[in-house]
């Protein structure tokens, strides 16, 4: 599928962005979200999206550029670009959500071990 590169009217663009944001927010669980992502994005688009998120997360975890490049098969330029974008509110928000989920999973496992 080829998407036109012509610019949209700003009010239409805002409406489209709000619609997709609401549609994503209305997904009920991880399975619904994954189903949507796999159907909506091409495999290459979804992999690129996932890699960008992983680069941001691993940078936050203080992994080296080399480690990220080797494991995620991305360039130094990609890592540097994402590092600059990480200062933005949306990147900060999603990384905090991932870290909160990670923290909850760790403590859930610890509590399960304690109960045994």
Secondary structure, 3 states (H helix, E strand, C coil): CCCCCCCCCHHHHHHHHHHHHHHHHCCCCHHHHHHHHHHHCCHHHHHHHHHHHHHHHHHHCCCCHHHHHHHHCCCHHHHHHHHHHCCCHHHHHHHHHHHHHHHHHHHHHHHHHHHC
